[in-house]
Amino acid sequence: MDMENLLLRYFGTTDLAQVKVDAIPAATDRMLVDLGMEKDRANRFALWSLLYMLDAAPDLDVAFEDEADREAARNFMDIAIAAGGT
């Protein structure tokens, strides 16, 4: 699951600038449900990453059972912050 596929799946476009602000809450709700049901670690991380960028990600201890996944998420957050993101 890559970011373009996620964007298409939840927003119908790969360009977040095209997404209407009022569509974001419903999409994040669907992503949170999917995150809770997703078993594949890579897919969970991809979903969590998009949720993080939308300021809707659950806490790391809720999202990831594995400490290595939590550490990868911390690294992602550090990179996003350094790049001027969330």
N, C-alpha and C positions, 0 to 999 in steps of 0.2 A: 504494500500500500504506500503510494507516494503522495506528496502534498498536492499535486495537481489532481489526482484521483479523489482525494478527500474534498478539495474545494469544489470539484464538479458534483460530487455526491451530495454535499450538504448545502451548496449555494447555487449550483447550476452554472457556474463560471469558474475559470481559473484566475480571474482578476478580481481581487477583493475590493478594488476601487469601484467595481460595478455592482457590488452588493448593497442593497438598501439597508440602512441601519435597523429598520424595524424587522428585518428578516433574521437578524443575528440571534436574538433570544431563542427562537424556535429551533434554529439550527444547532445552537449549543446544547439545548435540551436533548435533541436527538443524539448528538455526539456523546453526551454524558451517559445516556442509556446504552449506546453501543459500546462505550468504554467499559461499562460494568459487565457487559456480556462477552466482550472480546477475550479470547484465551491466548491468542498468539502474541508473544511479547513484543515483537517488532510493530505489529499493528496497534497494540495498546500504546506503545511509545509515540507512534505517529499521531494517533488521536489526541493523546495528552499534550503533545507539542503544539498542535493547532489550538487546542483549548487554552493552553498557556498564552499563546500569542493573542488570543481573544480575551484574556484576563478572566477565564472561566474554568481553569483547571483545578481539579481537586488537589488537596495536599498530597505530597509525595508518599507518605505512609499509607494513605488511602488508595492511591492509584497503583502503587507497585509493591508487590510482596518481596521481591528480590532486592537486596541492598545494591547490587551492581546496577540494576535498573534505576534505582533512586539516585545513585551517583552519576549515572549518565544524564539523568534529568537535571541534576544540579549543574553539571557542565553545560548543558544546553541553556539553562537560565543565565549562566555567566556569559556565555557567548552572545545571547540575545541582548543582554543588558549592555555589553561592550559595544555591540553594533548599533545601539540606540533604540533597541526594541523595548518590550515590556519591562 
